[in-house]
Amino acid sequence: MTILAADGLSAHIRPAGPEDVPQLLAFIRDMAVFERMTTAATVESLHEALFGDPPAACAQLAFVDSRPAAYLTYYFTFGSMTGRRGLWLDDVYVAPEYRGRGLGRALMRHLAGIARQHQCARFEWLVLDWNESALGLYRSLGAQVLEDHRICRLDEAGIRALAQG
């Protein structure tokens, strides 16, 4: 599928296949550096998560002139308050040379189409509080930044401890 960015930039977007996992991991590592985070993802863990039975998430890659330009990962959730599924955007990443050209906006529009196709009640994601350019983009898309919700997280050690009682 072809998506068009604001300045006429044309990108081809398609679901990632097993052969794309090394490129996807390279993008994930680039994003981790940008977000000042670390990643434990490996080719093996991504392959299992994206192509295992059942897959845990979906990934898509965008290409400009056959060059990898961006990726996104998402999965479906369920909201008991809506009684319907939602779409959770895990990551959207645009390579530096393609930023500021409307590709991020086009990717978000593409995902909104997927959410609509699946009759999702919500399309949600996280954003780092210091990432002003992302916050500006998301607000311009009509997204609400929820100030009254906080993320709660158990890491692997916390999961293990809670599961063991």
C-alpha positions in Angstrom: 0.0 0.0 0.0 1.2 3.5 -0.8 0.9 6.3 1.7 1.5 10.0 0.9 3.2 12.4 3.3 2.4 16.1 3.5 5.3 17.2 1.2 4.5 14.7 -1.6 6.8 12.1 -0.1 5.5 8.7 -1.2 6.1 5.6 0.9 5.2 2.0 0.4 4.0 0.4 3.6 3.6 -3.4 4.1 3.4 -5.9 6.9 6.8 -7.1 8.1 7.8 -10.6 7.2 10.3 -12.9 8.9 13.0 -11.7 6.5 12.5 -8.1 7.8 13.3 -8.9 11.5 17.0 -7.8 11.2 15.9 -4.4 9.8 13.2 -4.1 12.4 15.7 -4.8 15.1 18.0 -2.1 13.7 15.2 0.4 13.8 14.2 -0.6 17.4 17.8 -0.1 18.5 17.9 3.3 16.8 14.7 4.2 18.6 16.0 3.0 21.9 19.0 5.4 21.5 16.7 8.3 20.6 14.5 7.5 23.6 17.5 7.1 26.0 16.4 3.5 26.7 17.9 0.1 26.5 16.5 -2.9 24.5 16.7 -6.6 25.2 15.0 -7.4 21.9 16.8 -9.9 19.7 16.2 -11.4 16.2 14.9 -14.5 18.0 12.6 -12.7 20.4 11.1 -10.6 17.7 10.6 -13.5 15.4 8.8 -15.4 18.1 6.6 -12.4 19.1 5.7 -11.4 15.6 5.5 -14.8 13.9 4.8 -17.3 16.7 1.5 -19.0 17.3 -0.3 -16.8 18.1 1.6 -13.6 17.2 1.8 -11.1 20.0 1.9 -8.1 17.8 1.9 -6.8 14.2 4.8 -4.9 12.6 4.8 -2.9 9.4 7.7 -1.3 7.5 7.6 1.8 5.3 9.9 2.2 2.4 10.8 5.4 0.4 12.4 4.6 -3.0 12.9 1.0 -1.7 14.9 2.2 1.3 13.6 1.4 4.8 12.3 4.6 6.2 10.1 3.8 9.2 8.4 1.1 11.2 5.4 0.6 13.5 4.3 -2.1 15.9 0.9 -2.5 17.3 -1.5 -5.0 18.8 -5.2 -5.2 19.6 -6.5 -4.8 23.2 -9.9 -5.0 24.7 -11.7 -2.4 26.8 -14.4 -3.6 29.1 -15.8 -0.1 29.4 -16.4 0.0 25.7 -17.1 -3.6 25.2 -14.9 -3.5 22.1 -11.3 -3.9 20.9 -8.8 -1.2 20.8 -5.6 -0.7 18.9 -2.4 -0.1 20.9 0.5 1.5 19.1 3.6 0.1 20.7 6.1 2.0 18.5 6.2 4.3 15.6 9.7 5.3 14.4 10.8 7.4 11.4 14.4 7.4 10.4 16.1 10.8 10.9 16.5 11.5 7.2 12.7 11.3 6.7 11.5 13.2 9.8 9.7 16.5 9.4 8.3 15.4 6.0 4.9 14.2 7.1 5.7 10.4 7.2 4.8 10.1 10.9 1.4 11.7 10.3 0.8 9.4 7.3 1.7 6.4 9.4 -0.7 7.5 12.2 -3.4 8.0 9.5 -2.7 4.5 8.2 -3.0 3.0 11.7 -6.3 4.9 12.3 -7.5 3.2 9.1 -6.6 -0.2 10.6 -8.4 0.7 13.8 -11.5 1.7 11.9 -11.4 -1.4 9.8 -11.4 -3.5 13.0 -14.1 -1.3 14.6 -11.8 -0.3 17.5 -13.3 2.0 20.1 -9.9 3.4 20.9 -6.5 4.0 19.4 -3.9 4.5 22.2 -0.2 4.9 22.7 2.4 6.3 25.1 4.6 9.3 24.5 7.6 10.4 26.5 6.9 13.6 28.4 10.0 15.3 27.0 9.4 14.5 23.4 7.8 17.8 22.5 7.8 17.2 18.7 5.9 14.0 19.1 3.5 15.6 21.6 2.8 18.4 19.1 2.2 15.9 16.3 -0.2 13.8 18.4 -2.1 16.9 19.6 -2.4 18.1 16.0 -3.9 14.7 15.1 -6.6 15.3 17.7 -5.2 13.0 20.4 -5.9 13.8 24.0 -2.9 13.5 26.4 -4.4 11.9 29.5 -3.0 13.7 32.5 -5.0 11.7 35.0 -3.7 8.2 34.1 -0.5 6.6 35.2 1.3 3.6 33.8 1.8 0.7 36.2 4.5 -1.8 35.3 5.9 -5.1 36.6 9.2 -6.1 35.1 10.2 -9.7 34.8 11.4 -9.9 38.4 8.2 -8.3 39.6 6.1 -10.7 37.6 8.0 -13.7 39.0 7.7 -12.4 42.6 3.9 -11.7 42.2 3.3 -15.1 40.5 5.1 -16.9 43.3 3.0 -15.2 45.9 
